[in-house]
């Protein structure tokens, strides 16, 4: 239910402008961003001790309840793995079942590599989160704060999975993979020349690892200042409040179990 709040929808969070470190490999606490965006800085986290590389929970935006899904760069760099995919997938399904809008905060470098994840079924379990976001018909607003690489970016409520509004901070890097990894593959013949690799890595970052290419192709609706995040989320949710979307009829869906 709606609950009136003295916390105005257009409140600016100026400290968000300095939340993202200059070093793209340096972690930060995504919970800090969540608390600064939501009503009265109140966030009720669920399962805080399980799969800590993803954060889920409930909050309010402009008095209305929302569910929040967010990568946590402090743990495993925010990578998606089996446990986090299952944790977030079930939460997304819960929110959709009870008509609770979903806000997704994205900083994900990819799926966790390794034979343990492969043998454990990361493809199948990762697909549960993808399926949950794709099936959800509630309003879905996504904020990309930094890294959004490859298939993990697609899974996190991207436009490709019917995300309603996708916004990005200027620090967002939306690409198939990170600059360092991409350059080491594309220019592997130069791998012994550190200066040349560094130059090509920076060139890749400037050309591809930014939100503007994605915005130009329609994958991002707007590039916003971090301090305006709350205002833009509230505005988007107000626009989507009467959203009507029905999935094609069938007896039941077939989530990958």
Secondary structure, DSSP 8 states (H G I E B T S, - for coil): -----SS-TT---GGGGGTS-SSTTS---HHHHHHHHSGGG--EEESTTSSTTEEEEEEEETTEEEEEEEE-TTTGGG-B-HHHHHHHHHHHHHHHHTT-EEEEEEEE--B--SHHHHHHTHHHHHHHHHHHHHH--S-EEEEEEEEEEHHHHHHTT-GGGT-SEEEEETT-EEESS-HHHHHHHHTGGGTT-HHHHHHHHHHHHHHTSSHHHHHHTTS-SEEE-GGGHHHHHHHHHHHTTT--------S------
